[in-house]
Amino acid sequence: MACNASKTSLLRAIAKRGYATCPRPVGDLSAVNVKVLENKLVVATADATLPVSRVSLVLGAGSRNESYDIQGASHLLRLAGGLSTQNSSAFAIARNIQQVGGTLTTWGDREVVGYTVTTTADNAETGLRYLQDLLQPAFKPWELVDNAKTVVNQLNAVTTEERAIELVHKAAFRNGLGNSIYSPRFQLGKLSSESLLHYVAQTFAAGRAAVVGVGIDNNTLAGFAQTLQFPSGGGKAASANWYGGDARKDTTGHRAVVAVAGQGAAASNHKEALAFAILEQALGAKAATKRGTSAGLFGEAVNCAGGVGASVKAVNASYSDAGLFGFVVSADSKDIGKTVEFLVRGLKSASVSDKDVARGKALLKARIISRYSSDGGLIKEIGRQAALTRNVLEADALLGAIDGISQSQVQEAAKKVGSSKLAVGAIGHLANVPYASDLA
């Protein structure tokens, strides 16, 4: 079946330009152009560092939209990037994109599912044609059966740390944002084509989606976006509620991984979200060196606990209407209880010095510059911003906003975490792992 995108004169301009477009120098921060179409679909573009076009279709179809009976649907949507659509077979998609040296990748989280096609600038039209097709997945029963092993392999590849973070979300939100981004094992082989197509009809809405590109003209991408046909449905995700409590899973071995979190910031509250991002870096986002200890208060707490071989990092997740902030720690089962208690004591102390804030700002700026100066990092960053907030901040504006956050605002963020009901997610040898009520 012919694709409407191939008939768009704007897209044909891409092939004529080819490599004539001068990319931005590597490391430079690109300006971002944002346009909102009449159907509320957000289109955002930025210049590339290479003569390569990247375009992402970002849909508000993350796992928070799943009901109990359809858990795992968003996981299968990510898998659907390699399956047949109603217009093209899986073979045709793979062959034609690879024929022009392109790739099609998928990604997602609790809020969104993203499909990204990457091609050379003179072959962008081919990539856009098959990206458009992904709005109409087929979910053929035999393809779901054939790819069941892929889902199992992906579940087996989930690290223990990731599983602890999934569990702390479950404890914190129960459902909605508490749904895992991975399919539960009890759902393997249970989701029918009809159930998945119904999920698509409910979540693929222009008002909750974005089309973003790096290395492609804004008018060209807007012309492509106007050809996209979204389902007429599109319900809104239920509001998130914070509960706190415990979600635990005992396994064999001599180590335990524990994630503890309190309430964080919603992405819609931009200043508070930035304050939490600074706090994350200040308390210890991750070790600066391989096999090193995390800098900041969390690293000091682990050292004070005396646990040998313990590792810790801050966890900060901001969603459209809620957030989660805390830490995840891995240690020997005999040391984990004391280590968690010391870390929670630090989390509840709400003590952040000027020096901590200055370090947090510097680390956060470096992280943002790294994302915005890399084409691959940039497209995910602007894609998530566009889908969740319906706007995209340029790097300079974001860096300026970070400078505008005061120590008192970061201190308030720390107090919010310390005063909230804690959620605990734990996996491993849990004999000595405290419950949330023990940490209150």
KOLGU-235738 format. One record per residue (C-alpha): residue number from 1; x, y, z; residue in three letters. Coordinates in steps of 0.02 Angstrom, whole numbers, plus 50000, padded with zeros to 5 digits. Each point is the difference from the previous one (the first is absolute). Example, Ala and Ser with C-alpha at 12.3 -4.5 7.8 and 13.67 -1.06 7.14 Angstrom:
# residues 2
REC   pos       u       v       w   code
REC     1   50615   49775   50390    ALA
REC     2   50069   50172   49967    SER
END
This chain:
# residues 440
REC   pos       u       v       w   code
REC     1   50000   50000   50000    MET
REC     2   50067   50172   49957    ALA
REC     3   50050   50114   50142    CYS
REC     4   49935   50178   50006    ASN
REC     5   50169   50062   50061    ALA
REC     6   50081   49950   49835    SER
REC     7   49882   50117   49908    LYS
REC     8   50048   50152   50105    THR
REC     9   50103   50123   49898    SER
REC    10   50086   50061   50157    LEU
REC    11   50074   49827   50028    LEU
REC    12   50067   49992   49824    ARG
REC    13   50104   50154   50039    ALA
REC    14   50103   49893   50118    ILE
REC    15   50067   49892   49859    ALA
REC    16   50046   50154   49898    LYS
REC    17   50100   50076   50143    ARG
REC    18   50093   49841   50044    GLY
REC    19   50164   50042   50083    TYR
REC    20   49991   50185   49957    ALA
REC    21   49938   50045   50175    THR
REC    22   50146   50053   50107    CYS
REC    23   49990   49910   50169    PRO
REC    24   50040   50087   50162    ARG
REC    25   50175   49971   50073    PRO
REC    26   50014   49854   50121    VAL
REC    27   49972   50058   50178    GLY
REC    28   49901   50156   49952    ASP
REC    29   49827   50018   50076    LEU
REC    30   49864   50007   49869    SER
REC    31   49852   50119   50001    ALA
REC    32   49833   49910   50009    VAL
REC    33   49849   50053   49895    ASN
REC    34   49829   49955   50068    VAL
REC    35   49832   50006   49912    LYS
REC    36   49829   49942   50062    VAL
REC    37   49880   49944   49864    LEU
REC    38   49812   50026   50000    GLU
REC    39   49971   49823   50063    ASN
REC    40   50116   50039   50150    LYS
REC    41   50141   49892   49933    LEU
REC    42   50168   50075   50048    VAL
REC    43   50138   50010   49867    VAL
REC    44   50178   50041   50055    ALA
REC    45   50162   50001   49901    THR
REC    46   50185   50036   50028    ALA
REC    47   50157   50003   49892    ASP
REC    48   50111   49846   49993    ALA
REC    49   50188   49978   50022    THR
REC    50   50005   49878   49853    LEU
REC    51   49911   49991   49830    PRO
REC    52   49881   49875   50080    VAL
REC    53   49814   50024   50032    SER
REC    54   49920   49932   50157    ARG
REC    55   49811   50008   50023    VAL
REC    56   49903   49937   50150    SER
REC    57   49815   49969   50018    LEU
REC    58   49966   50014   50187    VAL
REC    59   49832   49938   50063    LEU
REC    60   49919   50014   50172    GLY
REC    61   49981   49812   50011    ALA
REC    62   50113   49957   50146    GLY
REC    63   49962   49870   50131    SER
REC    64   49906   50121   50115    ARG
REC    65   49853   49985   49879    ASN
REC    66   49983   49812   50023    GLU
REC    67   49857   49923   50097    SER
REC    68   50032   49843   50103    TYR
REC    69   49942   49881   49863    ASP
REC    70   50107   50080   49865    ILE
REC    71   50164   50019   50094    GLN
REC    72   50147   49979   49881    GLY
REC    73   49915   50087   49853    ALA
REC    74   50128   50141   49993    SER
REC    75   50140   49871   50001    HIS
REC    76   49922   49918   49847    LEU
REC    77   49979   50171   49918    LEU
REC    78   50188   50023   50013    ARG
REC    79   50020   49828   49922    LEU
REC    80   49877   50050   49862    ALA
REC    81   50134   50109   49920    GLY
REC    82   50062   49840   49919    GLY
REC    83   49830   49923   49959    LEU
REC    84   49881   50019   49854    SER
REC    85   49881   50146   49986    THR
REC    86   49833   50010   49908    GLN
REC    87   50092   50070   49848    ASN
REC    88   50171   49914   50002    SER
REC    89   50070   49832   50048    SER
REC    90   50140   49983   50128    ALA
REC    91   50114   49941   49858    PHE
REC    92   49960   50151   49892    ALA
REC    93   50033   50122   50142    ILE
REC    94   50167   49921   50046    ALA
REC    95   50058   49976   49820    ARG
REC    96   49956   50172   49935    ASN
REC    97   50072   50096   50148    ILE
REC    98   50159   49896   49999    GLN
REC    99   50013   50019   49811    GLN
REC   100   50031   50187   50024    VAL
REC   101   50118   49971   50147    GLY
REC   102   49870   50050   50130    GLY
REC   103   49946   49933   50168    THR
REC   104   49835   49993   50094    LEU
REC   105   50010   49995   50190    THR
REC   106   49872   50009   50140    THR
REC   107   50008   50066   50176    TRP
REC   108   49880   50045   50138    GLY
REC   109   49961   50026   50184    ASP
REC   110   49846   50015   50111    ARG
REC   111   49934   50148   49902    GLU
REC   112   50048   49977   49818    VAL
REC   113   50047   49877   49863    VAL
REC   114   50116   50067   49866    GLY
REC   115   50047   49938   49825    TYR
REC   116   50157   50076   49924    THR
REC   117   50055   49980   49819    VAL
REC   118   50177   50050   49951    THR
REC   119   50056   50020   49818    THR
REC   120   50119   50104   49898    THR
REC   121   49926   50169   49960    ALA
REC   122   49964   49955   49817    ASP
REC   123   49901   49844   50051    ASN
REC   124   49891   50077   50134    ALA
REC   125   49843   49975   49895    GLU
REC   126   50019   49810   50011    THR
REC   127   50016   50008   50189    GLY
REC   128   49850   50113   50018    LEU
REC   129   49891   49886   49896    ARG
REC   130   50025   49853   50117    TYR
REC   131   49994   50108   50155    LEU
REC   132   49826   50055   49944    GLN
REC   133   49948   49818   49984    ASP
REC   134   50037   49969   50185    LEU
REC   135   49844   50098   50046    LEU
REC   136   49901   49852   49932    GLN
REC   137   50075   49843   50078    PRO
REC   138   49922   49833   49952    ALA
REC   139   50052   49886   50146    PHE
REC   140   49979   49844   49895    LYS
REC   141   49975   49852   50119    PRO
REC   142   50137   49894   49922    TRP
REC   143   50126   50142   50014    GLU
REC   144   49958   50021   50184    LEU
REC   145   50029   49813   50026    VAL
REC   146   50162   50004   49900    ASP
REC   147   50068   50145   50105    ASN
REC   148   49950   49931   50170    ALA
REC   149   50178   49938   50026    LYS
REC   150   50064   50177   49967    THR
REC   151   49893   50066   50143    VAL
REC   152   50065   49863   50116    VAL
REC   153   50180   50042   49953    ASN
REC   154   49968   50184   50034    GLN
REC   155   49927   49959   50171    LEU
REC   156   50150   49890   50040    ASN
REC   157   50116   50145   49955    ALA
REC   158   49922   50119   50129    VAL
REC   159   50129   50035   50135    THR
REC   160   49965   49976   50185    THR
REC   161   50019   50188   50026    GLU
REC   162   49867   50035   49866    GLU
REC   163   49884   49873   50082    ARG
REC   164   50019   50087   50168    ALA
REC   165   49955   50167   49919    ILE
REC   166   49847   49918   49920    GLU
REC   167   49949   49935   50171    LEU
REC   168   50018   50169   50086    VAL
REC   169   49885   50075   49868    HIS
REC   170   49874   49862   50038    LYS
REC   171   50009   50038   50185    ALA
REC   172   49987   50187   49972    ALA
REC   173   49859   50011   49873    PHE
REC   174   49923   49823   50001    ARG
REC   175   49922   50021   49827    ASN
REC   176   50021   50124   49858    GLY
REC   177   50178   50059   50026    LEU
REC   178   50020   49845   50107    GLY
REC   179   49984   49889   49846    ASN
REC   180   50165   49928   49943    SER
REC   181   50072   50049   49832    ILE
REC   182   50030   49814   49974    TYR
REC   183   49867   49870   49970    SER
REC   184   49958   49895   50155    PRO
REC   185   50044   49818   49972    ARG
REC   186   49822   49947   50038    PHE
REC   187   49945   50100   49847    GLN
REC   188   50116   49912   49877    LEU
REC   189   49896   49935   49856    GLY
REC   190   49839   50068   50078    LYS
REC   191   49978   50164   49904    LEU
REC   192   49896   49978   49841    SER
REC   193   50011   50103   49841    SER
REC   194   49830   50075   50040    GLU
REC   195   50056   50056   50173    SER
REC   196   50157   50082   49931    LEU
REC   197   49905   50088   49861    LEU
REC   198   49876   50066   50129    HIS
REC   199   50147   50066   50102    TYR
REC   200   50068   50087   49844    VAL
REC   201   49831   50080   49967    ALA
REC   202   49995   50067   50178    GLN
REC   203   50179   50068   50009    THR
REC   204   50052   50053   49825    PHE
REC   205   49931   50177   50007    ALA
REC   206   50071   50155   49915    ALA
REC   207   49976   50103   50158    GLY
REC   208   50116   49882   50095    ARG
REC   209   50128   49974   49862    ALA
REC   210   50147   50088   49920    ALA
REC   211   50101   49986   49840    VAL
REC   212   50180   50057   50026    VAL
REC   213   50148   50003   49883    GLY
REC   214   50186   50035   50000    VAL
REC   215   50078   50043   49833    GLY
REC   216   49837   50033   49909    ILE
REC   217   49913   50163   49953    ASP
REC   218   49859   50056   50116    ASN
REC   219   49878   50037   49858    ASN
REC   220   50039   49833   49920    THR
REC   221   49966   49907   50162    LEU
REC   222   49842   50101   50031    ALA
REC   223   49939   49952   49826    GLY
REC   224   50032   49817   50041    PHE
REC   225   49914   50018   50169    ALA
REC   226   49843   50069   49918    GLN
REC   227   49982   49839   49900    THR
REC   228   49995   49892   50155    LEU
REC   229   49832   49923   50041    GLN
REC   230   49970   49966   50184    PHE
REC   231   49859   49892   50070    PRO
REC   232   49846   50100   50046    SER
REC   233   50010   49943   50182    GLY
REC   234   50134   50051   50121    GLY
REC   235   49954   49995   50183    GLY
REC   236   50096   50093   50134    LYS
REC   237   50108   49907   50125    ALA
REC   238   49932   49991   50177    ALA
REC   239   50079   50120   50125    SER
REC   240   50139   49927   50105    ALA
REC   241   49977   49976   50188    ASN
REC   242   50142   49973   50124    TRP
REC   243   49977   49856   50123    TYR
REC   244   50170   49940   50059    GLY
REC   245   50030   49832   50082    GLY
REC   246   50094   49844   49948    ASP
REC   247   50024   49890   49848    ALA
REC   248   50121   49857   50032    ARG
REC   249   50062   49848   49905    LYS
REC   250   50109   49868   50084    ASP
REC   251   50128   49913   49891    THR
REC   252   50151   49889   50028    THR
REC   253   50174   50070   50028    GLY
REC   254   50091   50098   50133    HIS
REC   255   49966   50179   49940    ARG
REC   256   49851   50115   50004    ALA
REC   257   49953   50152   49896    VAL
REC   258   49886   50126   50083    VAL
REC   259   49920   50157   49927    ALA
REC   260   49926   50127   50121    VAL
REC   261   49906   50154   49940    ALA
REC   262   49890   50143   50055    GLY
REC   263   49896   50121   49898    GLN
REC   264   50092   50094   49863    GLY
REC   265   49950   50134   49876    ALA
REC   266   49882   49997   49851    ALA
REC   267   50073   50053   49833    ALA
REC   268   49860   50128   49986    SER
REC   269   50074   50094   50150    ASN
REC   270   50158   50051   49908    HIS
REC   271   50091   50090   50142    LYS
REC   272   49968   49862   50126    GLU
REC   273   50052   49868   49872    ALA
REC   274   50165   50092   49973    LEU
REC   275   50026   50013   50189    ALA
REC   276   49981   49812   50015    PHE
REC   277   50118   49972   49853    ALA
REC   278   50131   50106   50088    ILE
REC   279   49968   49906   50162    LEU
REC   280   50025   49835   49910    GLU
REC   281   50173   50053   49942    GLN
REC   282   50044   50079   50167    ALA
REC   283   49957   49846   50103    LEU
REC   284   50087   49879   49882    GLY
REC   285   49926   49953   49831    ALA
REC   286   50138   49874   49966    LYS
REC   287   50184   49969   50029    ALA
REC   288   50116   50113   49900    ALA
REC   289   50126   49860   49973    THR
REC   290   49985   49816   49960    LYS
REC   291   49973   49898   50159    ARG
REC   292   50010   50162   50098    GLY
REC   293   49881   50058   50136    THR
REC   294   49865   50128   49970    SER
REC   295   50045   50178   50048    ALA
REC   296   49886   50100   50114    GLY
REC   297   49895   49955   50149    LEU
REC   298   49951   49827   49938    PHE
REC   299   50181   49949   49976    GLY
REC   300   50042   50062   50174    GLU
REC   301   49854   49904   50075    ALA
REC   302   50059   49837   49921    VAL
REC   303   50176   50028   50068    ASN
REC   304   49932   50036   50174    CYS
REC   305   49898   49839   49994    ALA
REC   306   50161   49905   49971    GLY
REC   307   49928   49885   49868    GLY
REC   308   50134   49922   49889    VAL
REC   309   49959   49993   49815    GLY
REC   310   49842   50104   50016    ALA
REC   311   49951   50113   49855    SER
REC   312   49870   50138   50000    VAL
REC   313   49929   50132   49884    LYS
REC   314   49859   50126   50008    ALA
REC   315   49838   49965   49907    VAL
REC   316   49897   50144   49930    ASN
REC   317   49850   49974   49886    ALA
REC   318   49887   50144   49946    SER
REC   319   49838   49959   49911    TYR
REC   320   49864   50114   49933    SER
REC   321   49904   50013   50164    ASP
REC   322   50108   49916   50133    ALA
REC   323   50178   49957   50046    GLY
REC   324   50107   49881   50100    LEU
REC   325   50167   50036   50085    PHE
REC   326   50115   49890   50104    GLY
REC   327   50141   49876   49978    PHE
REC   328   50038   49822   49949    VAL
REC   329   50135   49904   50094    VAL
REC   330   50078   49828   49978    SER
REC   331   50093   49915   50142    ALA
REC   332   50033   49834   50084    ASP
REC   333   49847   49936   50093    SER
REC   334   50087   50013   50169    LYS
REC   335   50040   50185   49970    ASP
REC   336   49846   50059   49905    ILE
REC   337   49892   50041   50152    GLY
REC   338   50125   50118   50079    LYS
REC   339   50044   50077   49832    THR
REC   340   49818   50039   49959    VAL
REC   341   49972   50076   50172    GLU
REC   342   50150   50117   49980    PHE
REC   343   49943   50051   49826    LEU
REC   344   49822   50035   50056    VAL
REC   345   50068   50103   50143    ARG
REC   346   50094   50105   49872    GLY
REC   347   49847   50010   49886    LEU
REC   348   49892   50064   50143    LYS
REC   349   50128   50123   50065    SER
REC   350   49961   50122   49858    ALA
REC   351   50174   50072   50022    SER
REC   352   50069   50079   49841    VAL
REC   353   50144   50124   50008    SER
REC   354   50049   50137   49876    ASP
REC   355   50144   49891   49945    LYS
REC   356   49882   49852   49969    ASP
REC   357   49885   50109   49894    VAL
REC   358   50145   50072   49900    ALA
REC   359   50065   49824   49965    ARG
REC   360   49826   49940   49955    GLY
REC   361   49975   50143   49877    LYS
REC   362   50169   49970   49917    ALA
REC   363   49966   49813   49980    LEU
REC   364   49824   50030   49935    LEU
REC   365   50061   50127   49872    LYS
REC   366   50131   49879   49937    ALA
REC   367   49868   49865   49983    ARG
REC   368   49882   50115   49904    ILE
REC   369   50137   50064   49884    ILE
REC   370   50049   49820   49964    SER
REC   371   49820   49959   49952    ARG
REC   372   49972   50153   49892    TYR
REC   373   50167   49988   49909    SER
REC   374   49972   49819   49947    SER
REC   375   49873   49965   49863    ASP
REC   376   49943   49838   50080    GLY
REC   377   49980   50078   50172    GLY
REC   378   49920   50158   49930    LEU
REC   379   49858   49915   49910    ILE
REC   380   49947   49902   50154    LYS
REC   381   50013   50155   50109    GLU
REC   382   49893   50110   49888    ILE
REC   383   49882   49856   49962    GLY
REC   384   49957   49969   50182    ARG
REC   385   49986   50186   50038    GLN
REC   386   49886   50030   49851    ALA
REC   387   49885   49854   50042    ALA
REC   388   49986   50037   50187    LEU
REC   389   50005   50190   50012    THR
REC   390   49946   50047   49821    ARG
REC   391   50155   50110   49990    ASN
REC   392   50190   49982   49987    VAL
REC   393   50128   50106   50091    LEU
REC   394   50159   50041   49906    GLU
REC   395   50162   49956   50087    ALA
REC   396   50045   50182   50038    ASP
REC   397   49830   50031   50079    ALA
REC   398   50014   49841   50102    LEU
REC   399   50175   50042   50061    LEU
REC   400   49941   50174   50047    GLY
REC   401   49852   49927   50095    ALA
REC   402   50120   49889   50098    ILE
REC   403   50101   50153   50052    ASP
REC   404   49838   50079   50058    GLY
REC   405   49963   49863   50127    ILE
REC   406   50050   50054   50175    SER
REC   407   50067   49897   50144    GLN
REC   408   49836   50026   50094    SER
REC   409   49903   49921   49855    GLN
REC   410   50114   49848   50002    VAL
REC   411   49981   49995   50190    GLN
REC   412   49810   50001   49980    GLU
REC   413   50012   49855   49878    ALA
REC   414   50102   49902   50127    ALA
REC   415   49873   50038   50137    LYS
REC   416   49858   49940   49889    LYS
REC   417   50083   49831   49981    VAL
REC   418   50045   49986   50183    GLY
REC   419   49824   50039   50060    SER
REC   420   49907   49885   49880    SER
REC   421   49948   49821   50030    LYS
REC   422   50139   49888   49935    LEU
REC   423   49986   49861   49871    ALA
REC   424   50119   49852   50006    VAL
REC   425   50035   49879   49857    GLY
REC   426   50118   49856   50040    ALA
REC   427   50062   49844   49914    ILE
REC   428   50126   49867   50051    GLY
REC   429   50044   49929   50171    HIS
REC   430   49880   50107   50103    LEU
REC   431   50020   49931   50176    ALA
REC   432   50078   50161   50063    ASN
REC   433   49911   50126   49888    VAL
REC   434   49890   50120   50102    PRO
REC   435   49819   50033   49953    TYR
REC   436   49935   50174   49960    ALA
REC   437   49916   50011   50172    SER
REC   438   50170   49968   50082    ASP
REC   439   50074   50149   49908    LEU
REC   440   49861   50125   50041    ALA
END
